[in-house]
């Protein structure tokens, strides 16, 4: 399956110290960059997270503190990774919910503003769950007809995701889906803009989903005592709430978004 690309599409997967977007760190990253001509370049790096890896996490992905003790930190790798991802759309498995937010957090800690505004985000898991609800190993077996070897290795998982994606496009090329109103469409097309819209289900203003858009396309809080209130309204009536968030354990990207909103109010 030849992908119809107007810009490179970078499939990537992260192994991390845990699942907290705001506080956990990357220990391995693998990127399969599919160029416009469909040639591929692969970049895989182990990363010193600068914090201990919990033993229960190490047992999942097989990376222990001793394995990354002499590896570069993300900040040291950030310029190379940012260059490798230049002008790339991003794709992965559960990437919109986890991998993209974690990656952006790491870039922000490294003082690199990794802009998502002109990047399409394609989550292969969302296509899979829409059409065949399961997990990566089952998806690989279902679409590619073989077992996934070295699951939880970042490179193996990334390459598997790329292969699943191509198989999905072929498998669902002419498959109709009927919605609740009886409307029939063929949702899966070899078109990155269509797939980005299809797999980006949330209306998050930030990546962690703390700030979302309401029906009027206004940024509102999705949590706490100000849930469903607009950010601007809260900051106008309770300016200290901004300071509380900036000092709290919120992801850096969330803090960036609320700062942009606050500055726009002046």
Buried (B, 14 or more C-beta within 10 A) or exposed (E): BEBEBEBBBBBBBBBBBBEEBBEBBBBBBBBBBBBEEEEBEBBBBBBBBEEEBEEEBBEEBEBBBEBBEEBBBBBEBBEEBBEBBEEBBBBBBBBBBBBBBBBBBBBBBBEBEBEEEEBBBBBBBBBBBBBBEEEBBEBBEBBBEEEBEEBBBBBBBBBBBBBBBBBBBEBBEEEEEEEEEEEEEEBBBBBBEBBBBBBBEEEBBBBBBBBBEEEEEBBBBBEEEBEEBBBBEBBEEBEEBBEEBEEEEBBBBBBBBBEEBBEEEE
